[in-house]
Amino acid sequence: MAKKTSIEWTDATWNPVRGCTKVSPGCAHCYAETFAERFRGVPGHPYELGFDLRLVPEALVHPLRWARPSMIFVNSMSDLFHEEVPTDYIRRVASVMRFADWHVFQVLTKRAERMRELLSGPLGFAAQLPNVWWGVSVENRKHGVPRVEHLHGTPARVRFLSIEPLLEDLGPIELRGLDWVIVGGESGRGARTMDGAWVRSLRDQCRASNVPFFFKQWGGVRKTKTGRELDGRTYDALPPMSRRDAPSGDLRRRLRERLDLSFAV
């Protein structure tokens, strides 16, 4: 099985890339960086190099080993569309997602322009995969809302927003044509406060546009205390998805071998 996770809107994580660099205020208290830097210098640890960006090619075929159909968050500890990740490597990641079609893959980026460019060009084969959801992070009007515009211009079959951490009132957002919205407050040390009115505005906009709404958390220093109820209920909506069984272990092994050959340098 894939690496399990406590992230409420997915089942597991897969990190063929590790590490990242900050690009906007939403990155200020990055949970992934905080976690990775704890292990900098620990010999043999996956994060021995801390949060320095690096490719992990040995992890590429992992989803083909996982027989249980799952929702898999791609690069929870990085950004697939980081400018230092080669296009050919992103193509390899997308090829794995295409082959492992009994899983649903959730790709989330702050590099919305590069995602739009690649899915409109060399990664066009992946844009329309029904088992891959392509999303952008949104935290404020200045940096986050323009990513929504790029997402609308991305020729993806399934598109979503992760509005977390929500740092201010976003105002009206064009949600028509999108398939899912996640909203959440920042958590952990130094967490910035989220106003309930900002959340309700987004919930109501989703309702008006018939877009599934998922409220992840209020956040705070101890997010378990603040919980994830909004006006007395939880919101756990997901986009429609079809589930299929994984192929046999032998077929999955042959798929891995095919991919291993295509990834040879």
ZAROFI-941405 format. One record per residue (C-alpha): residue number from 1; residue in one letter; x, y, z. Coordinates in pm, whole numbers, plus 50000, padded with zeros to 5 digits. Example, Ala and Ser with C-alpha at 12.3 -4.5 7.8 and 13.67 -1.06 7.14 Angstrom:
% residues 2
<rec num="1" residuo="A" X="51230" Y="49550" Z="50780"/>
<rec num="2" residuo="S" X="51367" Y="49894" Z="50714"/>
***
This chain:
% residues 265
<rec num="1" residuo="M" X="50000" Y="50000" Z="50000"/>
<rec num="2" residuo="A" X="50107" Y="50360" Z="49942"/>
<rec num="3" residuo="K" X="50234" Y="50574" Z="50226"/>
<rec num="4" residuo="K" X="49929" Y="50654" Z="50437"/>
<rec num="5" residuo="T" X="49860" Y="51012" Z="50529"/>
<rec num="6" residuo="S" X="49656" Y="51220" Z="50772"/>
<rec num="7" residuo="I" X="49558" Y="51463" Z="50494"/>
<rec num="8" residuo="E" X="49181" Y="51457" Z="50503"/>
<rec num="9" residuo="W" X="49109" Y="51470" Z="50129"/>
<rec num="10" residuo="T" X="49333" Y="51186" Z="50010"/>
<rec num="11" residuo="D" X="49428" Y="50829" Z="50100"/>
<rec num="12" residuo="A" X="49802" Y="50825" Z="50043"/>
<rec num="13" residuo="T" X="50102" Y="51020" Z="49918"/>
<rec num="14" residuo="W" X="50364" Y="50956" Z="49649"/>
<rec num="15" residuo="N" X="50680" Y="51163" Z="49621"/>
<rec num="16" residuo="P" X="50889" Y="51105" Z="49308"/>
<rec num="17" residuo="V" X="51029" Y="51453" Z="49380"/>
<rec num="18" residuo="R" X="51139" Y="51583" Z="49721"/>
<rec num="19" residuo="G" X="51206" Y="51938" Z="49830"/>
<rec num="20" residuo="C" X="51097" Y="52275" Z="49697"/>
<rec num="21" residuo="T" X="51150" Y="52653" Z="49716"/>
<rec num="22" residuo="K" X="50915" Y="52927" Z="49831"/>
<rec num="23" residuo="V" X="50723" Y="53131" Z="49573"/>
<rec num="24" residuo="S" X="50447" Y="53316" Z="49765"/>
<rec num="25" residuo="P" X="50302" Y="53392" Z="50111"/>
<rec num="26" residuo="G" X="50127" Y="53055" Z="50121"/>
<rec num="27" residuo="C" X="50472" Y="52897" Z="50151"/>
<rec num="28" residuo="A" X="50576" Y="53093" Z="50460"/>
<rec num="29" residuo="H" X="50506" Y="52815" Z="50710"/>
<rec num="30" residuo="C" X="50545" Y="52516" Z="50477"/>
<rec num="31" residuo="Y" X="50471" Y="52194" Z="50667"/>
<rec num="32" residuo="A" X="50680" Y="51990" Z="50424"/>
<rec num="33" residuo="E" X="50987" Y="52205" Z="50474"/>
<rec num="34" residuo="T" X="50947" Y="52197" Z="50852"/>
<rec num="35" residuo="F" X="50927" Y="51818" Z="50846"/>
<rec num="36" residuo="A" X="51216" Y="51766" Z="50603"/>
<rec num="37" residuo="E" X="51457" Y="52000" Z="50775"/>
<rec num="38" residuo="R" X="51429" Y="51803" Z="51099"/>
<rec num="39" residuo="F" X="51627" Y="51527" Z="50931"/>
<rec num="40" residuo="R" X="51892" Y="51730" Z="50749"/>
<rec num="41" residuo="G" X="52226" Y="51561" Z="50800"/>
<rec num="42" residuo="V" X="52082" Y="51231" Z="50925"/>
<rec num="43" residuo="P" X="52274" Y="50968" Z="50722"/>
<rec num="44" residuo="G" X="52051" Y="50743" Z="50512"/>
<rec num="45" residuo="H" X="51729" Y="50927" Z="50590"/>
<rec num="46" residuo="P" X="51506" Y="51016" Z="50290"/>
<rec num="47" residuo="Y" X="51548" Y="51382" Z="50394"/>
<rec num="48" residuo="E" X="51917" Y="51370" Z="50472"/>
<rec num="49" residuo="L" X="51948" Y="51673" Z="50243"/>
<rec num="50" residuo="G" X="51663" Y="51850" Z="50415"/>
<rec num="51" residuo="F" X="51426" Y="52030" Z="50180"/>
<rec num="52" residuo="D" X="51675" Y="52066" Z="49894"/>
<rec num="53" residuo="L" X="51501" Y="51978" Z="49568"/>
<rec num="54" residuo="R" X="51594" Y="51641" Z="49418"/>
<rec num="55" residuo="L" X="51444" Y="51376" Z="49194"/>
<rec num="56" residuo="V" X="51365" Y="51031" Z="49334"/>
<rec num="57" residuo="P" X="51356" Y="50805" Z="49026"/>
<rec num="58" residuo="E" X="51347" Y="50489" Z="49237"/>
<rec num="59" residuo="A" X="51003" Y="50598" Z="49358"/>
<rec num="60" residuo="L" X="50856" Y="50634" Z="49010"/>
<rec num="61" residuo="V" X="50708" Y="50285" Z="48983"/>
<rec num="62" residuo="H" X="50574" Y="50263" Z="49339"/>
<rec num="63" residuo="P" X="50205" Y="50314" Z="49247"/>
<rec num="64" residuo="L" X="50228" Y="50014" Z="49014"/>
<rec num="65" residuo="R" X="50310" Y="49799" Z="49317"/>
<rec num="66" residuo="W" X="50009" Y="49918" Z="49517"/>
<rec num="67" residuo="A" X="49714" Y="49690" Z="49447"/>
<rec num="68" residuo="R" X="49455" Y="49872" Z="49659"/>
<rec num="69" residuo="P" X="49282" Y="50145" Z="49452"/>
<rec num="70" residuo="S" X="49351" Y="50475" Z="49628"/>
<rec num="71" residuo="M" X="49340" Y="50851" Z="49594"/>
<rec num="72" residuo="I" X="49706" Y="50950" Z="49583"/>
<rec num="73" residuo="F" X="49838" Y="51301" Z="49645"/>
<rec num="74" residuo="V" X="50135" Y="51346" Z="49411"/>
<rec num="75" residuo="N" X="50436" Y="51523" Z="49561"/>
<rec num="76" residuo="S" X="50298" Y="51618" Z="49900"/>
<rec num="77" residuo="M" X="50660" Y="51709" Z="49980"/>
<rec num="78" residuo="S" X="50736" Y="51906" Z="49664"/>
<rec num="79" residuo="D" X="50586" Y="52063" Z="49350"/>
<rec num="80" residuo="L" X="50583" Y="51853" Z="49034"/>
<rec num="81" residuo="F" X="50602" Y="52166" Z="48817"/>
<rec num="82" residuo="H" X="50896" Y="52325" Z="48997"/>
<rec num="83" residuo="E" X="51117" Y="52499" Z="48741"/>
<rec num="84" residuo="E" X="51412" Y="52269" Z="48822"/>
<rec num="85" residuo="V" X="51220" Y="51947" Z="48753"/>
<rec num="86" residuo="P" X="51298" Y="51848" Z="48392"/>
<rec num="87" residuo="T" X="51005" Y="51818" Z="48155"/>
<rec num="88" residuo="D" X="51106" Y="51464" Z="48065"/>
<rec num="89" residuo="Y" X="51091" Y="51364" Z="48429"/>
<rec num="90" residuo="I" X="50741" Y="51511" Z="48464"/>
<rec num="91" residuo="R" X="50647" Y="51309" Z="48156"/>
<rec num="92" residuo="R" X="50769" Y="50995" Z="48333"/>
<rec num="93" residuo="V" X="50556" Y="51073" Z="48636"/>
<rec num="94" residuo="A" X="50255" Y="51129" Z="48410"/>
<rec num="95" residuo="S" X="50321" Y="50799" Z="48232"/>
<rec num="96" residuo="V" X="50308" Y="50613" Z="48562"/>
<rec num="97" residuo="M" X="49975" Y="50778" Z="48639"/>
<rec num="98" residuo="R" X="49843" Y="50672" Z="48300"/>
<rec num="99" residuo="F" X="49950" Y="50308" Z="48351"/>
<rec num="100" residuo="A" X="49828" Y="50290" Z="48714"/>
<rec num="101" residuo="D" X="49472" Y="50381" Z="48619"/>
<rec num="102" residuo="W" X="49309" Y="50196" Z="48910"/>
<rec num="103" residuo="H" X="49428" Y="50486" Z="49130"/>
<rec num="104" residuo="V" X="49314" Y="50849" Z="49130"/>
<rec num="105" residuo="F" X="49610" Y="51089" Z="49133"/>
<rec num="106" residuo="Q" X="49577" Y="51442" Z="49273"/>
<rec num="107" residuo="V" X="49843" Y="51684" Z="49144"/>
<rec num="108" residuo="L" X="49867" Y="52022" Z="49315"/>
<rec num="109" residuo="T" X="50097" Y="52308" Z="49214"/>
<rec num="110" residuo="K" X="50175" Y="52673" Z="49274"/>
<rec num="111" residuo="R" X="50351" Y="52682" Z="48934"/>
<rec num="112" residuo="A" X="50023" Y="52711" Z="48745"/>
<rec num="113" residuo="E" X="50175" Y="52870" Z="48436"/>
<rec num="114" residuo="R" X="50413" Y="52581" Z="48379"/>
<rec num="115" residuo="M" X="50138" Y="52324" Z="48433"/>
<rec num="116" residuo="R" X="49922" Y="52502" Z="48177"/>
<rec num="117" residuo="E" X="50209" Y="52517" Z="47929"/>
<rec num="118" residuo="L" X="50305" Y="52149" Z="47961"/>
<rec num="119" residuo="L" X="49951" Y="52010" Z="47961"/>
<rec num="120" residuo="S" X="49885" Y="52217" Z="47650"/>
<rec num="121" residuo="G" X="50196" Y="52071" Z="47485"/>
<rec num="122" residuo="P" X="50430" Y="51782" Z="47566"/>
<rec num="123" residuo="L" X="50209" Y="51645" Z="47843"/>
<rec num="124" residuo="G" X="49890" Y="51669" Z="47642"/>
<rec num="125" residuo="F" X="49841" Y="51293" Z="47667"/>
<rec num="126" residuo="A" X="49799" Y="51329" Z="48044"/>
<rec num="127" residuo="A" X="49563" Y="51627" Z="48046"/>
<rec num="128" residuo="Q" X="49254" Y="51421" Z="47966"/>
<rec num="129" residuo="L" X="49325" Y="51120" Z="48188"/>
<rec num="130" residuo="P" X="49008" Y="51065" Z="48396"/>
<rec num="131" residuo="N" X="49211" Y="50932" Z="48690"/>
<rec num="132" residuo="V" X="49434" Y="51240" Z="48722"/>
<rec num="133" residuo="W" X="49307" Y="51557" Z="48888"/>
<rec num="134" residuo="W" X="49508" Y="51873" Z="48823"/>
<rec num="135" residuo="G" X="49490" Y="52150" Z="49081"/>
<rec num="136" residuo="V" X="49641" Y="52480" Z="49192"/>
<rec num="137" residuo="S" X="49698" Y="52626" Z="49539"/>
<rec num="138" residuo="V" X="49532" Y="52956" Z="49625"/>
<rec num="139" residuo="E" X="49605" Y="53160" Z="49938"/>
<rec num="140" residuo="N" X="49528" Y="53526" Z="49857"/>
<rec num="141" residuo="R" X="49415" Y="53761" Z="49581"/>
<rec num="142" residuo="K" X="49757" Y="53876" Z="49462"/>
<rec num="143" residuo="H" X="49930" Y="53542" Z="49419"/>
<rec num="144" residuo="G" X="49658" Y="53279" Z="49433"/>
<rec num="145" residuo="V" X="49372" Y="53413" Z="49223"/>
<rec num="146" residuo="P" X="49587" Y="53446" Z="48906"/>
<rec num="147" residuo="R" X="49657" Y="53073" Z="48937"/>
<rec num="148" residuo="V" X="49283" Y="53013" Z="48903"/>
<rec num="149" residuo="E" X="49292" Y="53193" Z="48570"/>
<rec num="150" residuo="H" X="49576" Y="52970" Z="48452"/>
<rec num="151" residuo="L" X="49386" Y="52662" Z="48567"/>
<rec num="152" residuo="H" X="49085" Y="52767" Z="48359"/>
<rec num="153" residuo="G" X="49319" Y="52781" Z="48060"/>
<rec num="154" residuo="T" X="49461" Y="52435" Z="48129"/>
<rec num="155" residuo="P" X="49307" Y="52167" Z="47906"/>
<rec num="156" residuo="A" X="49258" Y="51919" Z="48191"/>
<rec num="157" residuo="R" X="48967" Y="51682" Z="48228"/>
<rec num="158" residuo="V" X="48948" Y="51727" Z="48607"/>
<rec num="159" residuo="R" X="49053" Y="52058" Z="48767"/>
<rec num="160" residuo="F" X="49046" Y="52163" Z="49130"/>
<rec num="161" residuo="L" X="49148" Y="52432" Z="49379"/>
<rec num="162" residuo="S" X="49318" Y="52386" Z="49713"/>
<rec num="163" residuo="I" X="49248" Y="52713" Z="49894"/>
<rec num="164" residuo="E" X="49480" Y="52651" Z="50185"/>
<rec num="165" residuo="P" X="49603" Y="52832" Z="50379"/>
<rec num="166" residuo="L" X="49325" Y="53083" Z="50316"/>
<rec num="167" residuo="L" X="49485" Y="53412" Z="50421"/>
<rec num="168" residuo="E" X="49220" Y="53668" Z="50324"/>
<rec num="169" residuo="D" X="48879" Y="53717" Z="50165"/>
<rec num="170" residuo="L" X="48921" Y="53620" Z="49800"/>
<rec num="171" residuo="G" X="48606" Y="53788" Z="49678"/>
<rec num="172" residuo="P" X="48421" Y="53639" Z="49378"/>
<rec num="173" residuo="I" X="48605" Y="53348" Z="49211"/>
<rec num="174" residuo="E" X="48518" Y="53202" Z="48871"/>
<rec num="175" residuo="L" X="48432" Y="52843" Z="48964"/>
<rec num="176" residuo="R" X="48233" Y="52736" Z="48659"/>
<rec num="177" residuo="G" X="48422" Y="52465" Z="48476"/>
<rec num="178" residuo="L" X="48604" Y="52350" Z="48789"/>
<rec num="179" residuo="D" X="48538" Y="52016" Z="48955"/>
<rec num="180" residuo="W" X="48632" Y="52057" Z="49321"/>
<rec num="181" residuo="V" X="48727" Y="52313" Z="49585"/>
<rec num="182" residuo="I" X="48916" Y="52241" Z="49908"/>
<rec num="183" residuo="V" X="48931" Y="52514" Z="50174"/>
<rec num="184" residuo="G" X="49137" Y="52516" Z="50491"/>
<rec num="185" residuo="G" X="49314" Y="52731" Z="50745"/>
<rec num="186" residuo="E" X="49684" Y="52725" Z="50825"/>
<rec num="187" residuo="S" X="49799" Y="52494" Z="51103"/>
<rec num="188" residuo="G" X="50107" Y="52456" Z="51319"/>
<rec num="189" residuo="R" X="50344" Y="52698" Z="51481"/>
<rec num="190" residuo="G" X="50285" Y="53058" Z="51375"/>
<rec num="191" residuo="A" X="49955" Y="52973" Z="51200"/>
<rec num="192" residuo="R" X="49778" Y="53275" Z="51059"/>
<rec num="193" residuo="T" X="49410" Y="53321" Z="51149"/>
<rec num="194" residuo="M" X="49132" Y="53244" Z="50903"/>
<rec num="195" residuo="D" X="48802" Y="53433" Z="50924"/>
<rec num="196" residuo="G" X="48485" Y="53224" Z="50904"/>
<rec num="197" residuo="A" X="48325" Y="53475" Z="50668"/>
<rec num="198" residuo="W" X="48595" Y="53401" Z="50408"/>
<rec num="199" residuo="V" X="48511" Y="53030" Z="50425"/>
<rec num="200" residuo="R" X="48136" Y="53080" Z="50405"/>
<rec num="201" residuo="S" X="48176" Y="53300" Z="50099"/>
<rec num="202" residuo="L" X="48361" Y="53023" Z="49917"/>
<rec num="203" residuo="R" X="48116" Y="52758" Z="50033"/>
<rec num="204" residuo="D" X="47825" Y="52964" Z="49904"/>
<rec num="205" residuo="Q" X="48001" Y="53029" Z="49572"/>
<rec num="206" residuo="C" X="48058" Y="52655" Z="49532"/>
<rec num="207" residuo="R" X="47693" Y="52589" Z="49605"/>
<rec num="208" residuo="A" X="47586" Y="52846" Z="49346"/>
<rec num="209" residuo="S" X="47818" Y="52699" Z="49084"/>
<rec num="210" residuo="N" X="47738" Y="52336" Z="49174"/>
<rec num="211" residuo="V" X="48102" Y="52262" Z="49258"/>
<rec num="212" residuo="P" X="48181" Y="52000" Z="49528"/>
<rec num="213" residuo="F" X="48311" Y="52173" Z="49844"/>
<rec num="214" residuo="F" X="48550" Y="52014" Z="50095"/>
<rec num="215" residuo="F" X="48626" Y="52197" Z="50421"/>
<rec num="216" residuo="K" X="48956" Y="52059" Z="50547"/>
<rec num="217" residuo="Q" X="49016" Y="52241" Z="50876"/>
<rec num="218" residuo="W" X="49006" Y="52564" Z="51074"/>
<rec num="219" residuo="G" X="49374" Y="52520" Z="51154"/>
<rec num="220" residuo="G" X="49559" Y="52697" Z="51430"/>
<rec num="221" residuo="V" X="49849" Y="52586" Z="51645"/>
<rec num="222" residuo="R" X="49656" Y="52272" Z="51742"/>
<rec num="223" residuo="K" X="49421" Y="52194" Z="51458"/>
<rec num="224" residuo="T" X="49266" Y="51897" Z="51636"/>
<rec num="225" residuo="K" X="49112" Y="52140" Z="51886"/>
<rec num="226" residuo="T" X="48955" Y="52367" Z="51627"/>
<rec num="227" residuo="G" X="48832" Y="52074" Z="51414"/>
<rec num="228" residuo="R" X="48673" Y="52090" Z="51072"/>
<rec num="229" residuo="E" X="48304" Y="52160" Z="51130"/>
<rec num="230" residuo="L" X="48154" Y="52461" Z="50956"/>
<rec num="231" residuo="D" X="47821" Y="52582" Z="51093"/>
<rec num="232" residuo="G" X="47760" Y="52254" Z="51272"/>
<rec num="233" residuo="R" X="47849" Y="52011" Z="50995"/>
<rec num="234" residuo="T" X="48140" Y="51873" Z="50795"/>
<rec num="235" residuo="Y" X="48180" Y="51918" Z="50421"/>
<rec num="236" residuo="D" X="48344" Y="51621" Z="50248"/>
<rec num="237" residuo="A" X="48226" Y="51644" Z="49887"/>
<rec num="238" residuo="L" X="48447" Y="51496" Z="49614"/>
<rec num="239" residuo="P" X="48430" Y="51501" Z="49235"/>
<rec num="240" residuo="P" X="48260" Y="51202" Z="49072"/>
<rec num="241" residuo="M" X="48501" Y="50916" Z="49018"/>
<rec num="242" residuo="S" X="48490" Y="50562" Z="48890"/>
<rec num="243" residuo="R" X="48671" Y="50285" Z="49073"/>
<rec num="244" residuo="R" X="48823" Y="49978" Z="48910"/>
<rec num="245" residuo="D" X="49017" Y="49684" Z="49044"/>
<rec num="246" residuo="A" X="49392" Y="49666" Z="49006"/>
<rec num="247" residuo="P" X="49528" Y="49419" Z="48750"/>
<rec num="248" residuo="S" X="49698" Y="49101" Z="48867"/>
<rec num="249" residuo="G" X="50036" Y="49113" Z="49034"/>
<rec num="250" residuo="D" X="50193" Y="48960" Z="48725"/>
<rec num="251" residuo="L" X="50050" Y="49227" Z="48497"/>
<rec num="252" residuo="R" X="50157" Y="49501" Z="48735"/>
<rec num="253" residuo="R" X="50509" Y="49355" Z="48733"/>
<rec num="254" residuo="R" X="50513" Y="49360" Z="48353"/>
<rec num="255" residuo="L" X="50395" Y="49720" Z="48353"/>
<rec num="256" residuo="R" X="50681" Y="49811" Z="48586"/>
<rec num="257" residuo="E" X="50928" Y="49640" Z="48355"/>
<rec num="258" residuo="R" X="50796" Y="49831" Z="48054"/>
<rec num="259" residuo="L" X="50830" Y="50158" Z="48239"/>
<rec num="260" residuo="D" X="51175" Y="50071" Z="48374"/>
<rec num="261" residuo="L" X="51294" Y="50016" Z="48016"/>
<rec num="262" residuo="S" X="51143" Y="50344" Z="47896"/>
<rec num="263" residuo="F" X="51313" Y="50532" Z="48181"/>
<rec num="264" residuo="A" X="51660" Y="50393" Z="48103"/>
<rec num="265" residuo="V" X="51920" Y="50669" Z="48060"/>
***
